[in-house]
């Protein structure tokens, strides 16, 4: 059963805006402010729920976040002319400082950070709550703040680093250095991991856990090529006994098998009868209960993006056929859907075709699509957005072992992922991927991460860190310009509104 804890409590914390001048001297005696809130543990819990609510907003994981991550990767191509201009600009590398998708994600993360900062700054007023419960709630806020800053620093480099909530424009901050941001993230995640539980009961699934903090910390270290510390955190996740691979690969992307043993952290959505909130701010009693992912990517939906040809041709062909993850990740013409009651046709798939093994065909995303049980052509829905899962942990451990440990150990972790019952691929070494040297193992790691984690908003960061470390033998993007496309530009709205950021503080090339 879907957990609905994120709907409870206050779903707006922040500065009031948009008041008319005549209203500024009026005080609503019944209004809730940060000064009158935080009287008890229930209100503190509601305030933390408001941070989660922002994570679910249109500006973040229910829409713009997955677009920004995917369009900055080589996992996707345009589904057709229906792809909106700001999204197409990101796909082609022609985006500028005014790109609306980029700006929405930037603003969304800072709204989330603001809510987390309010919780952390004002929580000291709350006394009627067990110390362990209060520590756990604050740890959840730290985790979500760290997750936000990690996405910001990987995509934009050094960003304004707000450690406390801001009450006026005078509190605006200049850009911090990348190191300062990363150091702050590490401190937040270490503190969070100390106070978070390993698991929750059924009523609280979706909250950050100890394993989630450890896995995110491993990502942070890996992004900085700090393989030693990444290995420490990955070992904690692996040896905890909390996680394991599920037998069926597809169970990681459908509604009925959410919060399974492979899930480390996922954003909780649930069906609300098409009640999708498009405003992007995570406010309101039903804000963010659904995600629009299934409509945006599905074969019979808008099909705004499709898997790229390079991704489709990455999947191995073995003596027993194509890597099973291909059919579990994508729909092709002729596939059955809607509980096998319908057959997918070319005509039902709006837009462009793909080329797979030299053959032109229409291919669409299956991951996170509700098509497996419906034939509706307009649909928002409740499939949870998986953010981190155990397969990524094993593949990350393969990478750190290859860098600082043993290539034999690295191959062992790769083969654990391939041995999943529903995948059951031949173990490395294979004819296509020999693993006798460090470079050969790294090639296998790049391949395995791409086919296992495709369309899960991970490839973008992989490209960024491998490019920075000089590990990419071929640049994935034809449009790439050095000293420009490594980072996104600071949004123009931030340059205009933040007095501490001058046009000269912009990222190179913009």
N, C-alpha and C positions, 0 to 999 in steps of 0.2 A: 504493500500500500504506500502511496506517495506520502512523504513527510511534508507537512505544511507549516513548520515552525517559522519560516521566514515571513509569513504574512502577519504574524502577531506584532503588536506594539507600534511604536512610532516609526513612520517611514519617511520622515523628513527632519534632518538636523542641518542647520547651516544659517547663513546670513539671509535676512529678508531682502528681497529686491523687487523693483518694479512698483513701489508705493508712490502714489501721487504726493506732491509736496504738501497738500493740505492734510494728509494723513500722518505726517511725520511726528506731530506733537501729540498724537492720540495713542493711548495705551489700552489694549484690550485686557480687562482684568481676568478674563477666562483663557487668555492665550497661553500657550506653553513656550517658554524660552529656556535657554541653557541655564539661566539663573534659577528658574523655578522647577526645573526637571531634576533628575538624579537624586530623588529623595529616598529611594529604596532599591532593593535588588531587582525587583520586577522591572523598574524603569531602566536600570542599567542593562538588563537582558534585552529589553525592547530596543534600546539604543544600538546594541551590537547587531541585532537583527536588521536594523536600518543600514548598517554597513554592508551586510550581505545583500540587502535589497538593491543597493547601488550596483553591486557586481552583476546582478541579473538584468540591469536596465538595457534599453535599446542601444545606448551609447557603448555598452560593453558586451558581455557575453551572449546576450540574446540576438545581437546583430552586428554592430560595427566592428567589434573586437575580432571576430573570426574573419571578417572580410579583410581587415587591415593585415592581419597575420598571413592569411593565405595569399593575398595579392602581392605581398612582398616576398613570396616564395616562388619556386618553379613547380609547385604541385598543381597549379590551376591554369586554365586558359579561359578566354571569353566564351560564354555560352552562345553569344550572338550579339546582334546590334542592340538587344534589349539591356545590355550591361550599361548602367548609368555612367555618365561622363566622369565623375570624381573617382569611381572605382576603376574605370578603364585607364585613367591617368596613372593610378598606382601600379596597375598591371604593366603598363608600357614605360614606366619610369619618367613620365612627363609631368608628374605632380609638382605643385609649387606650394608656397607657404599658406595659400588659402584653401587647400584641399579640405572639403567638408568631412570626409570620412576620418581622415587623420585628426582634424580638429575636434571631432566628437569624442574620439577615444582619449585624446589628451585631457579634455575637459572632464570626461567620465571618470578617469583615474584620479584626477585631483579632487573631484567631488567625493569619491570614496575615501581618499586620504584625509580630506577635511572631516568627514564623519568619524573616521577612526581616531583622529587627533582629539576631537571633542570628547569622545568616550574616554580616552586615556588621560586627558587633562583634567576632566571633571569627576572622574570616578572616585577620587579621594573623599568626596562628600557622602558616598554610600557606605553605610556601616552595618546595616541589618541584613547581612548576607554572609554565609560561611566563607572563610578566607580562601579555601580551595576553589569554591565556585567563582568567587570574584577574580582570582588569579587566572582561572580558565577563560573567563569572558574577556579579560584584558589580553590574554594570549591570542585569542581569536582575532581581536582587533589588530594586534601586531602582525599576525600572519597575513591578513588581508592588506594591510598597509605595505608590508614587504613585497607581496605579490604585485601590487600596483607599481611600486618603485622599480621592481625588476623589469617589468615590461617597458616602463618609461626609459630606463637607462639603456636597455638593449636596443631600443628603436631610435632614441634621440641622443644618446650620450649623456653628458652632464645636464641635469635639470634642476630647477629650484627644489630645494630640500626642506620641506616644511615638517618640523618635528613637533610643532604645537599648532593648535588651530588659530586662524587669523580672523580678526574682527574688523579690520579696516584695510584700505588700500595701502596705508602706511606700513602695514606688516608684510608687504610684498618682498620677495627675496630674489637675488640674482641667481644665475646658474651656479650650482655646485660642480665640483669636478666629478668625473666618473668614479674615481677612487673613493671620494667622500660618500657618494650615493651607495656604492657597493658596501662600504664599511658599515653604513647605517643599516642596510638590508641584513647583513650578516648578524649584527647585534640584535635586531628585532627577531630574527628567526631562531637564534640561540635562546633568547629569552622565552619565545613562544614554545619551543620544543620542551623546555623544562616544565611548563605548566599544563600542556595539552595532554589529554588522555589518548591512549592507543585506539580506543573504539568508543562508540556511543550506543545508547539503546535505540530502538526503532523510532522513537519520537524525535530524535535529534540527529538523524542521519543527514549528512551534508555539511555539518560543522567541521572546521579544521581539526585535524588530529596531529598527534606527535609525528607520525609517519609522513604526513603532508608537509610539516615544517622541515623535517629532515630531508625529504626529497627535493623540496624547493631550494633548500640550502645547497644540496648537491648540484642542482642546476646552476646556481649562482657561482659556485666554485668552478664548475666545468666551463661556464661562459668566460671565465677569466684564465682558463688553462691552468688552474690550480688543481692538478690531478690528485695530489696527495690528500688534501682536505676533502675533495669530492669523494674519494674512496672511503674515507672515514664515515661520512654521512650515508653513503650507499650501503656500506656494511651494516649500519644500524637498521636500515629498512629491511635488508635481506635477512638478517639474523633475528629480527623481531618475531618471526613466525606469524605475523598478522596477514601477510599477503601471499598470493600464489597466482599462477596463470590459470584462467578458466579454460575448460576443455574447448568450448566453442568460441572462436574468435569473434563472431558476430554479436555475442552477448555483451560486448563492450560498447555497443552503439544502438541498442534498442531499449524500449521503455520497460519491458517486463523484467529485465535482469540488471537494473541499476543497483549501485552500491554492492556489487559482488566482490569476491575475494581479490580480484585484480585491481579494483578501484582504490586509488590513494586519495584523490580529491576530485570532486565533481560539483558543478553548480546545479542546484536543484530546481528544475522546472516541473510543472504538472499541468494537465489539460484544464482549460477554463472555458471551453465552449467558444473558442475563437476570440477570447478576450485578451488581445495583444495590446500592450501599451507602447505607442510609437513615440512618446515624447522624450524618452531618453534619460530621464532624471531619476527613475527608481522610486517615485513618490506615489502615494495613493494606496487604497486598500487592496487593489488587485494588480498593482504594478509589477511587471516582469514575471508574472506567473507562467507565461508561455514564452517560447522562443520561435523566431521566424526562420530558423536555419532550414527546416524541412521545405519551406516554401521557396526560399532563395535558391537552393541547390538541387532540388529533386527533379527527376526526369520529366514528370508530368506537372511540375510547378513552374516557376519562372525560369529555372535552369540558367540563372545568371552567370554562373561559372561551371566549367566542366573540368575533369582531370586533364592535365596537359599530356601531350604526346610523349614527352620525355618520361613522365611518370608511368604512363601505361606500358611503355616498352621496357621499363626497368624490371618488370616481374619475370622471374625465371621460367624457362621451359625445361621440364625434366622428362625422364622416360615415361612417367605416369601422367604427364600433362602440365598445364600452366600452374604456377604457384596458386594454391586454393584461395589465398588472400585477395587475388584479383577479383574473383566472382563474389567475394564477401564484402568488397569495398565499392564495387561499381555495378551498375545495371548496363546491359547492352541490349540492343534490339533482339526480340525473341525471348527474353527472360520473362518468367512469370512473376507477378506481384499481387498485392491485395489477397493474401492467404492463398495464392496460386489460382485465383479465380480469373485473373486478367493476364493477357500477354502484351508485353510492351512492343509498340510499333514505332517506326521512324516518325510517322506523322504525329504521334503523341508527344514527341520530344522536340521542343521549340529550339531552333537555332542550329548551331554548327555541328559538324561531324569531326571525328578524330581519325588518326591513321595508326593502326596497331599491326605490327609485323607486316607492313606494306599494304594492309587492307583498310579501305575507308569504311567506317561504321560510326554509328552514333553511340556514344558512351556517356553515362551520367553517374553522379555520385549516389552510392547506396548508403554509405555511412551516415548515421544520424537522420535518415529519411524515414518518414512514416509510411512510405509506399508498401512496406512489407505487409501492412494490414489495412490499407485503404486505397481507394481509387479517386479520392477527392483531388481536384486540381487547384484549389486554393485552401491552404491549410497552415495554420500556426499550431504548435503542439507542445508536448510536454517531455520530449526526450532530453534527459539531462546532458549538459555539456561536460564531458569528461576532460579534466584539465591535466591530471597525472595518473598514470596507471603503471602496474608493476613491470610490464614488458619494457617500458622505458628505463626502469631501474636496472634491469638486467643488461640492456644494451649500453647504458651509460657505464656500468661496471666493466663491460667488455672493452670500452674505449679507454678507461683509466688503467686497466690491466695492461693493455697494449702499449700505453705510454710509459708507465713506470713499473710494471710488474712483469708478467709472463705472457707471451703470446699464446701459450697453451691454455692458460686460464682464460684469456680473452675469448678464444675459440669455444671454450666450454660454455661460457655465458651466451654466446651467439647461438649455439646449438640448442640450448634450453628453450629459446624462443621458437626456433624452427621445429622443435619436437612437440609443440602443442598438438593435441590429438586431432583437431580439425584442420591442421596445417600439414604436419607430418612430412616435412621436406627432408631430402637427404642431408645428412650432416656435412658440415665443412670438414675437409676440403672437397670442393666440387671442380668439375672441369672449367667452369666459368670463373670460379673463385678459389684459387689455390691459397693456402694460408701458411706458407713456409717462412715468410719474412714479416717484419713489422709493417711495411708498406702494403703488402698483400692483405694482411689482416685488417688494416685500416680501410682498404677498398671494400672488403666484405662488411665492415661496420657501417660505412656510408650507405651501402646497398641495403643492408638489413634494416637500418633505421628508416630509410625512405619507404620501403614497401610495408613495413610493419606499422609505421606511425603516419602514413599519408593522410592528409586532410585533417590532422589533429592539432594544427597550429603550432607545430614544433620545427618544421623544416626551415622556416624563416630564421630562427635563432641558430640552427645548425650551420646554415650558410654564412651567417654573420661571424660566428666564432671560427669556423674553418678558414674563411677568407682572411680574417685577422691574423691567424696563426700560420698563414701561408700553406695550408694543406689542400687547397683546391687546385687540382691540375688544370681544370677548365672552368672558366667563369660561366656560371649558369645563365647569365642575362646578357643578351646582345646589346641592350641599351646601357650597360653599366659604364659609368664614368668614375674613374678613381678620384678620390677627394670630393665626391659628391654623394654618390648613391650608397655609401656605407651607412649613412644615417638619414633619417627623415629631417626635414626642416622644422625648426620651432614654429608652431602655428602663428600666423600673422595676428590673430586675436590676442595671443599672449604677448607678442612684441608691442602691440598697440596699448594693451591694458596694464601691463606690468612696468612701472616706472624704473625698475631695476634691470630691465633687459633692453639694451640698445640694439638697433639694427646691426651694429658691428659685432654683436654677440651671437649672430646667427651661425648655423652650421655651414661648413664650406660648400660652395657651389650654388647657394640659393640667394 
